């Protein structure tokens, strides 16, 4: 099935790309989560608008990405969340929580969709996450999760 990506999907493409995927993947995952729309002749006109919006949001050069990487890696991020007595969290830490904590700590504004969690964060302590800034540049951010 031919689809038009509306958001970046790891391993598949960026917003505005027209890709061919299996029917079930598109119908059951990409389209319900609003990550893609079905390809049509009329939808192809929307591709240019999606690409223009992506260019505005996107980090343009590797040098710019490296500057933001240096800022991110220099920021001490502390995130206060509710937890039980044993150190387990009520729920988990989401990429949106991490993005807002980075901003509060004085770091640059980061899109929550660019934050990659290896595994869900469900315990107190220090955790490391990756932030994809550019296809070739990724920053490591240390997050200290403390009890609220």
SULUR-V788647 format. One record per residue. N is the residue number from 0. RES is the residue in one letter. PSI is psi in degrees with one decimal (none if undefined). Layout:
n->(N:N)
res->(RES:RES)
psi->(PSI:PSI)
//
This chain:
n->(0:1:2:3:4:5:6:7:8:9:10:11:12:13:14:15:16:17:18:19:20:21:22:23:24:25:26:27:28:29:30:31:32:33:34:35:36:37:38:39:40:41:42:43:44:45:46:47:48:49:50:51:52:53:54:55:56:57:58:59:60:61:62:63:64:65:66:67:68:69:70:71:72:73:74:75:76:77:78:79:80:81:82:83:84:85:86:87:88:89:90:91:92:93:94:95:96:97:98:99:100:101:102:103:104:105:106:107:108:109:110:111:112:113:114:115:116:117:118:119:120:121:122:123:124:125:126:127:128:129:130:131:132:133:134:135:136:137:138:139:140:141:142:143:144:145:146:147)
res->(X:X:X:X:X:X:X:X:X:X:X:X:X:X:X:X:X:X:X:X:X:X:X:X:X:X:X:X:X:X:X:X:X:X:X:X:X:X:X:X:X:X:X:X:X:X:X:X:X:X:X:X:X:X:X:X:X:X:X:X:X:X:X:X:X:X:X:X:X:X:X:X:X:X:X:X:X:X:X:X:X:X:X:X:X:X:X:X:X:X:X:X:X:X:X:X:X:X:X:X:X:X:X:X:X:X:X:X:X:X:X:X:X:X:X:X:X:X:X:X:X:X:X:X:X:X:X:X:X:X:X:X:X:X:X:X:X:X:X:X:X:X:X:X:X:X:X:X)
psi->(135.8:131.1:162.8:121.1:133.5:-16.0:164.0:134.3:122.4:132.4:-0.7:-48.7:-176.1:170.1:134.7:-8.3:143.5:118.4:159.8:121.9:169.3:149.0:-46.1:-39.4:-42.9:-49.9:-38.8:-19.8:-60.1:-49.5:-45.2:-29.2:7.2:29.2:-16.0:162.1:157.9:145.7:129.4:167.6:-39.2:-34.9:-25.7:-25.1:-29.7:-20.4:-43.8:-40.0:-41.5:-41.7:-38.9:-43.2:-37.7:-41.7:-36.0:-42.8:-27.8:146.7:124.2:-44.0:163.0:-35.4:-43.2:-40.8:-38.7:-34.7:-44.6:-35.4:-43.7:-39.8:-44.3:-42.8:-15.8:-4.2:134.5:113.4:121.0:133.7:115.3:121.7:159.6:137.7:164.2:-179.8:-28.9:-1.8:2.2:141.8:153.0:98.1:-149.0:168.2:128.1:162.7:-32.0:-39.0:-42.3:-42.6:-43.0:-33.9:-36.5:-44.2:-42.8:-30.2:-1.7:11.7:176.6:159.6:129.3:135.8:131.3:-25.5:-12.6:-8.0:126.1:114.2:127.4:-48.2:156.3:139.7:110.6:8.7:159.9:158.6:-165.6:131.9:147.8:132.1:160.2:143.6:117.2:110.3:-31.7:156.4:-25.5:-6.5:127.4:136.8:143.0:127.5:127.0:128.8:126.9:111.7:119.0:159.1:140.6:none)
//
